[in-house]
Amino acid sequence: MTSNDDTTVPAVPPSSGGTPATTAGVEVFDTTLRDGLQVEGVSATVDDKLRIAEQLDVLGVHYIEGGWPGANPKDVEFFARAATELRLESATMVAFGSTRRPRGKVDDDVTLRNLLDAGTSAVCIVAKSWDHHVLDALQTTLDEGEAMIADSVAFLRDAGRRVLVDMEHFFDGYKRNREFSLRALEAAVVHGASHVVLCDTNGGSLPHEVEEIVAAVHRHVGGDVTIGIHCHDDTGCAVANSMAAVRAGARHVQGTLNGLGERTGNCNLTTVIPNLQLKLGVPCLPEGRIERLTAVSHHVAEILNRPLDPQAPYVGASAFAHKAGLHVSAIARAKDAYEHVDPNLVGNGTRFVVSEMAGRATIQMKADELGLAMDGPAVNQVIDDLKRLEHEGYHFEAADASLELLMRRATGWEQRYFRLESMRVITDELPSGEFTTEATVKVWVPGPAGEQRRVHTAEGNGPVNAIDTALRATLAAAYPALDRVHLTDYKVRILDGATATGAVTRVLIDATNGERSWTTIGVSTNIIEASWRALEESLVFGLLHGVPADVAG
Ligand SMILES: [Zn+2]
């Protein structure tokens, strides 16, 4: 399968001769904190970035690209704090920058100075490898373009840094002027770069092109340097392109968690890592770490306040969800016949989706999944409840947490965390035209000396926010762990024609505790009541399942 002939594209896994620097597998280089944060609508504080870096180390990536020191003051602060506050176990922190400016000198170049000041042992610089960019964007000669790479790599290496070079627009450059793109590459290799990273910056390449070009580069310099790949997802092929590159000899894959990045995003590490490791047998993470993938993916989505796509491969909430129909019992008997990998391998799990169409077998399977002991009458009770409630406008397929609470109630369980006495919401329009909303919640909370009455009033930017704030205030003392539970989405849908008395409102609330996410539902002709039901169940579910220790813990 493999060959010692250096001109042959190595087969995967790379276990014998003819393979580049890293033979143990593929290095994972995460650029969530630099390239990933280019995504629209996301901004991260320095604290957010430090917490994400911790998660990346927990996952076991080899490199964390922390940002571009000098490009903004936040990144300077990040590197300073990372050096003293983070205890990275497996990851090397990398500062990002670029080659020296055209016709400049390395020793007075501000960008290179900032890179050294970041104090990381490894640096990654972007270099132009497409002649078009050298001539038209930099407005300089190809000789100077090559010298910029050579001088910068030599300078950083002489300063004791490991130097990774991102060959920007490499694939486009190679297709149009192969000679210059290879000259640029050689300049980096000859002057001591540890890695040359081939970038599909415009993201327009396809897997067969990437495989062919990486194989050619591997024949050219594969013996002298580690070849990396950095793909953007503009054709939806970033993961496929990265895998094609690995098949052709790349041993270093760059990407971001959850595929974050500008435009259509970057190579998604939460997809490419299991693809490489579980499908191609190429180790990417240290032993025992890939099981953390789902939790880390969700945790980072939460830190960035950017909900994860439920359909994300491997880590999404629906990735192993089965809408049980005719084949329901067949799935239960032979899960591996219906799942491409064991979901536990990536820290996810099988989930059965239940609706009013569910029969006894589906309910029983769902009960098993939840670890609930349910007898025949309880199962019948659930089926009756589902039929009745779905007729009223509930939709349990979309509300896993409400379904679980409904099933628990059928076994005789009831929530004892708090008991509502009353709840009131007032919205005022002030003379200025401004609206204010205030909610008062009165609940009874169990304590060592019996039930205690708690009353709180809170303002909010709308009724749901005000109720949520007031209810949490009444529970905070008894349940400090609720601090970790956040509402991430609130959806309202008006169901028309359901009753003669008026439209029915369906409210769905998404919440997370940083490790798992759940959805609850409320339905009523009164939007406040519908919201209250969904909110109450959301907090009850959060309390029922406790609040896990940090993934990092
Ligand atoms: Zn990029």
Boltz pocket constraint, residues with backbone or C-beta under 6 A from the ligand:
constraints:
  - pocket:
      binder: B
      contacts: [[A, 35], [A, 201], [A, 230], [A, 232]]
      max_distance: 6.0
